[in-house]
């Protein structure tokens, strides 16, 4: 892994995320989500999830982070959710449903990660993880694994 190139990519995407054009910000958020484990990406990602100019940027960035299906992505979304206004919170919730409303295994893993964040994260992220856990609890995923002996 080339750390210098990854830092340069985060820097360039962070600059794109400060564009006046909502399309640039949405693209930056989706791409920056791939770097969510890097501390340098967290600030720009939070700004994009909490974008005040366009809720599409909020939803698109949150979806990218949630599609990682890992602690880094969920942590950024939880931190944003803790301070999001009602409109932003609704679009983050929509992204949660979009990503975790399909596969029960992904849904279960997200719930497990939220439990970890509630116990181990800083206060803001833990608060957001509780909200995220509540949103996940409302979802009944469409696809569940078939158990041995059940009809498919």
Secondary structure per residue as TSV (DSSP state, phi and psi in degrees):
chain	resnum	aa	ss	phi	psi
A	1	X	-	360.0	129.2
A	2	X	-	-94.4	99.3
A	3	X	H	-61.1	-38.7
A	4	X	H	-64.8	-43.7
A	5	X	H	-66.9	-37.5
A	6	X	H	-65.0	-41.5
A	7	X	H	-62.4	-42.1
A	8	X	H	-63.2	-39.4
A	9	X	H	-64.6	-43.8
A	10	X	H	-62.3	-41.6
A	11	X	H	-62.6	-45.8
A	12	X	H	-65.0	-43.1
A	13	X	H	-67.8	-34.1
A	14	X	H	-62.3	-40.5
A	15	X	H	-65.1	-42.4
A	16	X	H	-62.0	-35.9
A	17	X	T	-67.9	-13.2
A	18	X	T	-97.3	8.0
A	19	X	-	-63.8	156.4
A	20	X	S	-77.2	-16.8
A	21	X	S	-90.2	123.9
A	22	X	H	-60.6	-31.2
A	23	X	H	-66.4	-39.6
A	24	X	H	-63.5	-44.4
A	25	X	H	-64.3	-41.3
A	26	X	H	-64.3	-43.7
A	27	X	H	-63.1	-42.2
A	28	X	H	-61.3	-43.7
A	29	X	H	-61.8	-45.0
A	30	X	H	-63.0	-41.6
A	31	X	H	-73.9	-40.8
A	32	X	H	-62.0	-28.1
A	33	X	G	-55.3	-32.0
A	34	X	G	-66.5	-12.9
A	35	X	G	-113.9	17.6
A	36	X	T	-59.6	-21.2
A	37	X	T	-76.5	-11.8
A	38	X	S	-88.6	126.8
A	39	X	H	-55.3	-32.6
A	40	X	H	-66.8	-20.7
A	41	X	H	-87.7	-21.0
A	42	X	H	-62.1	-47.3
A	43	X	H	-58.7	-53.3
A	44	X	H	-60.5	-36.4
A	45	X	H	-64.9	-42.8
A	46	X	H	-60.8	-43.0
A	47	X	H	-60.4	-38.6
A	48	X	H	-75.6	-38.4
A	49	X	H	-63.5	-33.2
A	50	X	T	-98.7	24.7
A	51	X	-	-53.8	124.4
A	52	X	S	-86.8	-13.4
A	53	X	S	-87.9	-28.7
A	54	X	-	-160.4	125.2
A	55	X	H	-71.5	-17.2
A	56	X	H	-63.0	-37.7
A	57	X	H	-62.8	-43.8
A	58	X	H	-57.1	-54.0
A	59	X	H	-63.0	-45.8
A	60	X	H	-65.0	-41.7
A	61	X	H	-68.1	-44.3
A	62	X	H	-60.9	-41.9
A	63	X	H	-60.8	-44.4
A	64	X	H	-59.6	-43.2
A	65	X	H	-66.9	-43.4
A	66	X	H	-69.2	-33.1
A	67	X	H	-66.6	-16.2
A	68	X	T	-63.6	-31.2
A	69	X	-	55.8	43.2
A	70	X	S	-140.6	174.0
A	71	X	H	-62.1	-39.4
A	72	X	H	-61.5	-47.6
A	73	X	H	-66.5	-46.0
A	74	X	H	-64.4	-34.8
A	75	X	H	-63.4	-44.4
A	76	X	H	-65.2	-43.9
A	77	X	H	-63.3	-43.2
A	78	X	H	-62.0	-43.9
A	79	X	H	-61.5	-40.9
A	80	X	H	-67.6	-42.2
A	81	X	H	-61.6	-31.7
A	82	X	H	-63.2	-27.4
A	83	X	H	-120.1	3.1
A	84	X	-	-67.2	144.1
A	85	X	-	-72.3	171.6
A	86	X	H	-58.0	-42.8
A	87	X	H	-66.8	-46.2
A	88	X	H	-62.6	-42.4
A	89	X	H	-58.9	-39.2
A	90	X	H	-62.9	-39.9
A	91	X	H	-75.8	-31.0
A	92	X	H	-65.4	-43.0
A	93	X	H	-60.1	-41.2
A	94	X	H	-60.6	-41.1
A	95	X	H	-63.8	-38.4
A	96	X	H	-61.1	-45.5
A	97	X	H	-64.1	-43.4
A	98	X	H	-56.6	-43.8
A	99	X	H	-85.1	-40.9
A	100	X	H	-106.7	11.7
A	101	X	S	-92.2	3.5
A	102	X	S	-104.3	-66.8
A	103	X	B	-97.6	124.3
A	104	X	H	-62.0	-32.3
A	105	X	H	-67.5	-40.8
A	106	X	H	-65.8	-40.7
A	107	X	H	-61.0	-46.6
A	108	X	H	-63.8	-40.3
A	109	X	H	-66.1	-39.0
A	110	X	H	-63.3	-40.7
A	111	X	H	-62.4	-42.1
A	112	X	H	-62.6	-44.4
A	113	X	H	-65.1	-36.8
A	114	X	H	-62.8	-40.2
A	115	X	H	-60.8	-42.0
A	116	X	H	-60.9	-45.7
A	117	X	H	-64.4	-37.4
A	118	X	H	-60.4	-39.2
A	119	X	H	-83.8	-34.6
A	120	X	H	-112.0	-16.4
A	121	X	S	-86.5	170.3
A	122	X	-	-62.1	167.6
A	123	X	H	-58.4	-44.3
A	124	X	H	-63.7	-47.3
A	125	X	H	-66.3	-38.6
A	126	X	H	-62.6	-41.2
A	127	X	H	-61.8	-47.3
A	128	X	H	-63.3	-36.6
A	129	X	H	-64.6	-34.8
A	130	X	H	-64.3	-42.6
A	131	X	H	-64.1	-41.3
A	132	X	H	-64.4	-41.3
A	133	X	H	-60.8	-41.5
A	134	X	H	-63.0	-41.5
A	135	X	H	-63.6	-42.2
A	136	X	H	-65.0	-35.6
A	137	X	H	-64.1	-23.4
A	138	X	T	-81.5	-9.9
A	139	X	-	-94.5	133.4
A	140	X	-	-112.8	98.5
A	141	X	-	-56.7	146.6
A	142	X	S	-73.4	-34.5
A	143	X	B	-117.9	125.6
A	144	X	-	-118.8	150.1
A	145	X	-	-63.7	145.0
A	146	X	-	-82.7	129.1
A	147	X	-	-87.9	150.1
A	148	X	T	-53.1	130.2
A	149	X	T	93.7	-10.4
A	150	X	S	-91.8	151.5
A	151	X	-	-72.4	144.5
A	152	X	-	-95.1	360.0
